[in-house]
Amino acid sequence: MEAGQSSNAAGCPAQATGRPEQAALAGDARAASAPAQSGTSAPRAASYVDEASPLTCEYLDVIAELGGDEAGRRAAWRRMGEGTAWYHGAPVALNYVPRVYGPRTRAYLDAIATSIYGILAKVIERYQADPAFRREFRLDPRVEELALLPRGYAEPLPMARVDLMFDEVTGDFRFCEFNTDSSSGMNETREALAAIREGEAYRRFAARHQLEDDVERQFDGWVRTFARIWESRAAAAPAVPAAPSASASPAPAGHAAGAPDAAASAAPVPAAPAHPQVAIVACLDGPDPDARELERFIPLFERAGFACSVFDVRELSFDGSRLHGNAALAGEGDVDIDVIWRFCIVVDLLQHWDEVQPLIDALRQRKVEMIGSFATQIAHDKQLFAVLRRPAAQALLTSAERAFVEAHIPRTAFLDDPDLDLGAVRAHPGRWVLKPTDWYASKNVQAGAEHTPEEWSRLIDAALAQEGGSPWIVQEFFAPQATPAIPLYGRPGDFTAAPRPFGNLLGLYLHAGRFAGCYLRQGPHDVIGSARDGLVTPVLWTEA
């Protein structure tokens, strides 16, 4: 099923201006502007006002008045080619129609983001403190050890991007994943905003509205948050974690696992120099790794009083006293490191486990600080969706938080859970999504609605037969809302095509619990991602 097949009209007035082939632009948008339905429509959320739909219609009207703004589309695509947002050797695809939200939508999304942050922070802190609670999770013993390493500051979740299916008409939403530490997409949005500003449609729309974006909040704002957490270290005594759960399975051969010894746990991180050295640590495979997104942060950290370089996590060494960055991907190499921003997720570290031991050993011995400890993996791992509905997690939450989980966390179960009616999952593929618990970029995510019953059953069998790697879950499927898109992939027809209905996946950024703006991806399929014809939609805000 293509996203938006069952959409209803949204009421954008048809326009008859421009070249004949563009005359239907706004009229075509009617069928693309309403949510794809999954069962019955959700009631409108209390205090929610749909500000985006009329603004989208207005933007489409402007494009129609310009006969489709072919020149603007071509200029936007040229600008993307000159920028730093690339995927698999090509500029990131974008939607020429930005999403514009108003002040009430900002307040609504802020409340969503801060509500889930409070829940995630409680879970992370309980996981570190309570061996019994840790048994609710199925983590690789190496991951459990990493999650229990102490940190020298109090903040449990410095950076996150929580992704959700958001219905802009009703305000209803369902979370689909929580991303931490290496939450990406900020640079894609920045470049897409710069691209659409090349077009006349943006200039005319901006002349009518006072517009702002989240670029400063997401880039400079993150550096300010990072600096505040770093400076808080003097007031925060590092906690000595409990030993890993007795029920944890043994570590793979040759991979020691276990809590650091008490002396290492209690040892303070060495005093920082006047200009601490930040290492942005990534895991970028391929013969020509592209670090341009991270390179943009170097001058921002330098203005905040840090030195900063970007390193592949496998280009670090540790002599028992200092963690050292060798060849840099960006910035100065051959430097001792004081503090790390980890821009690689745990699954990448596990794949290169032997090569990343210098980083792990330095953290075990508290010879370096890392803003965004490995404990954030507890929020990142998708099995948390199943854990949140269990009594052990429910006991941590207030009544309001329990209601929030019930309403907005899709029902989720391990694929091999004896309480799961696997026969019903096989019989109704359109109701379910199959996912590995720990991966990213929609890799290996399968929506049952996109498969025949026979294909779906084979996917389930393959997941059940898998030995090693991340466990698999099944999760309730919620169709993405479809809204108008003018996708630019760089294909010849993109520059004159009428709008098409694309599904939406909205990400909400959080910096230490504060809402820091949005990342909006769209795509023509039920699973939305860059590898599946996905694109980035610029997000703007208006006060009127």
N, C-alpha and C positions, 0 to 999 in steps of 0.2 A: 504493500500500500504506500503510495506517495503521500508525504505530509500534505495535509490540506485538501485531500480529495473530498471530504465531507463538509468543507467550510460553507458557511452561509454568507450572505452579503453583509457588508459593513456600512453601506450607505455613502461611499464616496461619490459625490456628484460627477456624472460623466462630463467630459470636456470634448468639444468638437474643434479645437484649435490645432494649429500645426499642420505638418504634412499629412496626407490621407492615411499613410501607413501608421501614423502615430495617433490618429484621432481617438482610438479606443483605449489609450493608456489608462486614464483614470477609471473608465468603465470596467476594464479588465481587473483593476485593483479591487473592485467590489468583492469579487469571489475569492480574493487572496487575503482579505483583511480580517477574517473572523477565525475563531479557534477551530482546529480540527477536533472533532468530538470523539470522546471515548466513553461510551455509555451516555448517561444523561448529562446535561449541562450543569455545571456547578453553580450554586447561588452566588450572587455578588457578595464579596467579603464586606464585612462591616467597615465603614469609614473609607472604603476604597472608591476612587473616582478614576475612570478611564480617561487619562489625559493624552495618551499616546496615539490612539486611533485617529482623532480629528487632526492632529498635527501631521501624521503620516499622510493622510488624505490631502492636506494642504500642500505638503512637499511634492506629492505626485501631481497635483494641479499645476504647480510651477514648472515641473518637468514637461508636462503636456503643453503648457503655453509656449515652451521653447522647442516644440516639435520633437521632443524626446531628448534634447540636449546632447546630441551625438558628440559635438565638439568637447563638451564638458566631460563626457565619459572617456573619450580618448585621452584627454589631458590627465584625468585621474589615473588611468592605467599607466601612462608614462611616468607619473609621479611615483606610483608603487614600484616600478622598475628601477627607479633611482634611489629607493629607500633601503631600509635595513630589515624589513620583514619578509623573509623568504622561507619557502617550504619545499624541500626536495628539489632544489635547484631552480625554482621559479618564484616570482613574487606571490605573496599570499593573495588569494582571491578575496574580493570585497563586494559589498552591497553598495551601490551608488545611492541608495535611499537610506539616510541615517535614521536611527530611532531617536526621537526627541521626547523626553519626559518632562513633566512639570514638577512643582515643589511638593505637591501632595504625594506624587509617586515616589519622590526621593525619600520623604518621611516614612512611607509605607515600606520601601525596600530596606531602609536603615533599620526599622524595627525587626524585620525578618532576619537580617544579618546579625544584629546584636543578640537576638533571642537564641539563634542556633549557636553563636559563640559561647554563650553562658553554659549551654548544655555540653558542648565539646570540651570546654575547660574543666568542667566537673569530672567528666569521664577520664580525661588524661590524668588528672591529679589522683583520682581514686585508683586508676590502674597502677600508678607508681607506688602507692601507699599500701595496697591491699592484695596479698598473694591470692586470696580466694577470688577476688574480682578478676584477676588476670586469667583465671581458668575459664572465664566466659569466652575467651578468644582462642583462635587456632593460629598461632604465630610461629614462624620458624624460630628455633631457640636462639639463633644469632640476633634476630630482630628483637626478641624479648630482652636480651642482654643490652642491646643498644638503647632500647627505650628506658632502661633503668639507670643509665649513666647519669650522674648528677649534672646539674647546670648551676652556674653562679649567679642566677637572677631569678626573679619570681614568675615572670610572664610565661604561661604555659603554651601559648599559641601566638607567636609574634606575627606571622603572616598566614593568611588563608584566602582561598577563593572557593566559595560554596556555590555549586551549580544546581539550577533548578529549572523545571518546566513551569513557566509562569504564564498564566492566562491574563493578558492585558485587558481583556474585556470585563472579566469578573473579579480579578485579583486573586483567584485560586492558584495554588502552586503545590508542587511536589519536588522534594530534593532528589537528585540523582547521584551526586558524588560530592565529596569534600576534598579539596586539594590544599596541600600545605607546603610552605617553605619555598618550593620551586614553582609556585603558582605563576603560570605564564600568561601571555596574551596582551599584556600591557603595551608592549611595543607594537603589536599588530594594530591595536586600536589607535595608537598615536599616529602611525603611518597612514592608516585608512582615513583618519580625520584630515591629515594634511592633503591627501589625495582628493577627497571630495571638495575641499576648499579651492581647488583649481577650476571648478566648474561654475558656470553662470547660475545654475539652479541654487547652489548653496549661497551665492552672493545675494540673490534676490530674496531668498528665505531669511537670511541673516539681517537684511535691511528691515524686515518686519518684526523680528524678535530679538530680544537680548539673550544671546546664547553663551553658554560656558561648557567646558569639558572637564574631564577628570585627570588630565595629563600631569599637572603639577602635583595633585594629590597622590597619584600613584607612583610617581618617580621621586620627586623631592620629599614627598610625605613619607615614603617608605624609609628613605635615608634618615629623616628626622626620628622616626620611630626606632630604627636600628640604633641610632646614637643614644637615645634615651635609655634603651635597654642596656646598652654597654655601660653607660654612666651609672646605672642603678646597681652594678655589681658590688660596689663597696658596701651597700646596705643589705645585701642578700647573702646569707650564709648558705653555701651549697649543702643540699640534703644528701645524706648517705643512704642510697637506695637499699631496699630489701633484696634478698637473694631471688633469683628467678624462680618461677613456680616449680614445685616438685614434680608436677605433672607434665612439664615441658618435655617434648621428645628430644632424644640426644642430638647433638650437633652433627652435621655431616662429617665424615672421616677427615681428619686433618684440620678441622675448624673448631678451636676451643671456644666454649661459651661459658659464661658465668659472670656474676657481678664482680666489679673491680674490688680489690682488697680495700680494707677500711682506711689504710694509710693513704692510698691513692685517692680515694673518694674524698677524704677530708682535706687533702693538700690544696692550698689556694693556687689559683692561676697566677703566674708571675705578674708583677705590677706592669702596667702598660706604659710605653714611652709617650712622649708628648704628642706624637703623630702615629697612632696605632696603625699597623699594617692589616688591612682587610684583604682577605682572599675570597673572591667569589668562586666557589668550587663547583664545577659542572662535570658532566660525563657526556662528552660529545664524540660519538663514533663517526667514522668515515674518514676518507683521505684528506678532506679539506674542511675541518670543522668551522662552523660559522658562529663566532662569538660576538657579533655586532650588537645584538640585543643587550647583552651584559656589559659590553664595552661602554655603552651609553651611561652606565652608572658610575664609571670611574671619576669623571670631573665632579659629579654630584657628591661623592664621598670625599673628594679632595677639598671641596668648598666647605664641607662639614668638619674638616680638621683631621681626616684620615689619609693615609696612603692606601692605594687600592690597585689590585691586579686581578686578572681572571686566570684561573688554572684549571686544567683537567685534573680530576681527583687522582688520576694515576701518575701525575707529575709532581707528587709530594714526597718528601723524605723526612725521617724523624731520627734524631740521634740520641734520644732519651732525655733531651733537655728542651729543644726547640723544634717545632714543625717548620719545614723549609719548603718554599715554592721554587721549583726548578725552572723549566722552560714555561713561560707565560703564554697564554692565548691572546692576552691583551694586557697592556701595562708593563711594568717592570718585572723581570724575572730575577731569579737568584736572590730571594729575600726571605727573611724569617717572618713568620706569620703570628699575629696576636689574636685575631678574631676571624671567624669564618661565617660567611653567608652560604649555606648549602643550597645549591641550585641543581642538585641531582637527587632523585628519589631513591628510596631504599631498595627497590627492585633492581635498579642499575648497580648499586653497591654489591648486592648479593651475586649478581652475574660476574662481577670482577673482584670477588672477595679477596683473593690473595694479593691483588695489585693495590688494594685500598687500605692495607693494614697500617701503613704509616699514619694515616688520618685516624684510624680507629685506636691505635696505641696512644697517640698524643691525647685523644679525648679520654681514654681510660685513665691515663696518668695525670689528667687535668693540667696539661702543659699548654693548652690552647682553649679558648672559648668558642662556642658555636651558637650564634643567635638563630634559634629554631632548632632545639635539641631533637634527638631521634624520638623522643616521646610523642612528637606530633604525628608520628606514623600511626598512632592509635586512632586519630581522627581521619587520617588519609585512607586507611584500609577499609574497603567497602563492606567487610563483615560487620563493621560497627552498626550498619543499618539493621542487621538481625539482632545484635546485642541490645540495641536501644529499647526494644520491646520486651526484653526479658525482665523478670522481677528484680534481679540484682542491679540493673541500670535504672529501672523505674524508681527504685528506692532512693536514688540520689536526687531525684527531681521533685520540684514543687508540683502542685496540682496543675498549675497553668502550663508548666513545661511538659507534663505528661499529656495534657490535651494537645499541645503543639506537636508532639511526636505522633500522636494518634492521627492527627489531621494531615500531617505533611511529610512523614517518613513512609515511603512505600513499604508494604509488607514484603519481607525478605527472608529467605531461608537458605541454609547450606543445601547444596544439591543432594547430599547424602544424608540429610537429616531424617531420622526414622519417622518423625511426626509429619513430614511433608508428604502430601498426596501426590506422588510422582505421576501416577496415572492421569490425574486431572491436569497436571502441567503438560504432559505429552498430548492430551486430548484437546487442549485449548491454547495453542501456541500464540494466538493474538493477544492473550492476557499477560504474557510474560517476557522478560528480558533475561538472557543468560550472560553472566559476567564472571571473569576471574576477579578475586577479591583485591588484588594488588597489581594494577597496571595503569596505564595512562593513555591519553589521546584516543580514547574509544577503541583501543586495540583489543581484538578478540571479543568485543561486545556484539551479541547477536540478539536482534529483536525478533521474536517469534512471528510477528505479523509479516515479516519479509520472507518467510519460508513456508514451504508446503509442510503438512503434518509429517510426511516421511523424512524430509530434510531436517526438520526440527528434532525428531526422535533420534536421528543419527548424531546430531550435535550433542544432545544430552548424553548419549552412550559414549561418545568420544571424551566428553568432560569427565564422566564417571570413571572411565578407564585410565585417565591420565595419572601417571605416577610422578610425584614431586611437583615443584612449582606451587603457585598460589592455589588455594582451594577455590571452588566454583560456587556461586550463588545464583539463585533465581529471584527475580524481583518483579513486583507488579509493574506492568507497562502502562504508561500514560502518554498518549499521543501528544506531540508538541503542537502548540498553537501555531497556525500558519498566518503569516503577514506578507505584504507585498515586498518583493525584492527585485532589484535590477542587478543580477549577478554579473560581475566582471571577472572572467577567467583569462582574458586576453584572446578569446576566440573572435573571429571576424563578425559574427552575428551579434555579439554582446552589445555592440555600440548603437544598435538600432532596435533591439528587441523590446517587446512590451513587458511589463512587470509579470512576475510569476510568483505563485504562493510557495514560500519556503518556511519550514518549521523553525522554531526558536528554541535556543538553549541559553539561558541567562546566567552569567556568573557574577556574584557579588564579592568584591574584595573586602578584606578585613585586615587592618593593621593594629595588632594588640587590642582587638575587640572594637575598634572604631571602623565604621563603614567608610570605604575608600573608593567607591565608584563601581562601575559595571564593565563587564566584558560580554558582548553579545555575539554568539555564533548562530549561523543559520545554514540550513541545508535542505535538499529535496527529498531526503530519506528519513526513515524513522529514527535511525541512529545518526546523530549529527557530529561530524568531525572532519578535520582537514583531509583525511585519507578517503572521505566519502563525499566528495564534491562540496565540502563545507566551505564557508566563507565568513569573514569578519564583518560585522555591521558597526559603523561608528555610532557612538552614543553621545548625545548632547542633552543639555538641560536648559530649560527656559523658565523664567519667573512669571510668564504671562500665558 
